[in-house]
Amino acid sequence: MPGTIDAKLAELGIALPQPAAPVANYIGFNIVGNLVVVSGQIPFVDGKIAVTGKLGAGVSVEEGQRAARICFVNLLAQVKAAAGGDLDRVKRVVRLGGFVACTPEFTQQPQVINGASDLAVAVFGEKGKHARAAVGCPALPGDAAVEVEGMFELA
């Protein structure tokens, strides 16, 4: 039934934004066969980075999870564009890669990126379960606290 994923997003209170335009020499997504590889998305909301700073230095795990969730919403906006506007074409969330700006002592990157992973499963159910990486780094573009990239399989 067309619109199933859009209905699920509405049920979750999520409105997808326009896909973010690239800010450097790259594209927002690349389609290879039936895979869509989406460039890293930061937690943009209304043209501003919603969560900035570093985990372990003023940004809580909960704020990081919120940032990761926003990143996943932005990934979905890119995937929807790649799928010709039809998220029901997503057969599987294949992989998410999460980057967490943090102090060297911070070790809860997996818990932070759960914000994206949990939303993937909430939106897509079993098809949302994916392989993943959660990596700490010293800084991200625009002082974003989190960045998430993804790979999706389309029907």
PyMOL commands that set and color helices and strands:
alter all, ss='L'
color gray80, all
select helices_A, chain A and resi 4-11+61-82+87-89+109-128+141-143
alter helices_A, ss='H'
color red, helices_A
select strands_A, chain A and resi 29-32+35-41+44-45+48-49+54-55+58-59+90-101+131-137+146-154
alter strands_A, ss='S'
color yellow, strands_A
deselect
rebuild
show_as cartoon
